[in-house]
């Protein structure tokens, strides 16, 4: 069994509602699956008729219409295609932070494993990219249990890397991943906000359905400490002594502004944004997200 299997909790999956992870818009895939494609082909969902032309397969002729109108019409059906989802996991040093039972990296790995399982379980394709200052691992989106084991193996080998570069990594992926897929970014996004948003828009420009899981620890959001703190920037190593009580109000305001800028930038670019914390039960995060996606897809 892969060491990464620890990130896939059957109890979490068992508590999820019976929902599919759906795309917000039509995808342009190659295989038969659950997501409607703008192409026409064979499927169970009838769309309309068109006039018969020489060479059409006679099996597509609607003989009932011919009996009424004495004219040949061909039935058209909406082809369905598999969703190609790529999970992008930040593995930089800042993700190795956690005041609770879980670090952000462990929680993010559990979320990535669960999303990959959901995609493959519903007969779609799942890929995985991990990054810190650059792309460290990239598995192209595929289906099947053996591929899921490969994804879990990569997650099991992940170790916190050096400083992060969200923007460069996402820009690289925008050029690497085939267009018209789903891209799910799991990161604390502790990088230049303008550059991060520009890179996310690059993914949208490539026709991807982009979702951002903005993963921050409760302590990062609230600064709950009471004593004098000697803080160290996990990315740069710089240290700063601060009085938590005196600094808390200003700190929370800045963090709130940071999250708000990311959220508003995502919404303006038609990108789904979810602020999540390791203290939240994973099944609740997944269920809320899947219900939200289902409502958006209608």
C-alpha positions, 0 to 999 in steps of 0.5 A: 500500500502506498504511503500516501494512502494515509491521506485518503480517509474512507470515513471522510468519503463515506460521509460525503453526500452522493454528489458528483464533482461537476464542471461549471461549463461545457468541457471539450473532452475526448472520452465518454463520461459525465460532462456534456460536450459541445460536440455531437455524437452518440449518447442517451440525451437527444438534442434535435434532428437534421436533414439526412445527407448521403453517407450518414449512418442509417442507424441514426435515421428517425424512422418514426419521423420518416413514417409521418413526413416521408422524409429522412431525418437524422437524430442528433445526441449530445455527446458527453466527455470526461472532465480532466481535473488537475490538482495543484498543491503548494508544498512550500515551507509556509505550508508546513505550519499548523497550530492544531493537529494538522499542518496546512500541508498535511490537510492540503494533501488530504484534500488533494487525495480526496479530490483525486479519488472523487474524480476517478471514482466518477469515471473522470481524469485526475492529475496532480502538480506540486510546487514550491519555488517551482514545479516539483512533480507533475502527473498528467490527468488520467483515470483508473485505480493504478493512476490514483495509486501513483497520485497517492505515492507522489503525495506520500513523498512530498516534503516542504520545499524552500520559498514559494512562487505561486505565480511562476508555478501557475503560469508554467502550468497554464502552458503545460496543462491542455486547455479546457479542464478543471484546475484546483489550486490548494495553497496559502497564496503567501505571495505577491497578490497581483502576481498571483491573480495574474497567474490565475487569470492566465489559467482562465485564459486557457479556458480552464475552470479554476477553483482556489482553495485558500488554505490558512491556519486559524492562528494565521487568521486570528493571531491568538497568542497573548505573550511577546512573540519572536516571529520568523518568516518561514519563507525568508528566515527573517525574525521580528519581535512583536507584542501579540496583544498590541499588534493583533488588531492591525494584524487581523486587519491586514490578513483580512485585507489580504484574503479580501483582495484574493477573493474579489480578484478571483470573483472578478475573473470568474474563479471560484474561491474557497477560504478553508482551515485545517480545523474544519472537518474535511468532509464538510469542506468537500460537501459544501464545495460540491453542493456549491459547484452543483448549484453553479453548474445548473 
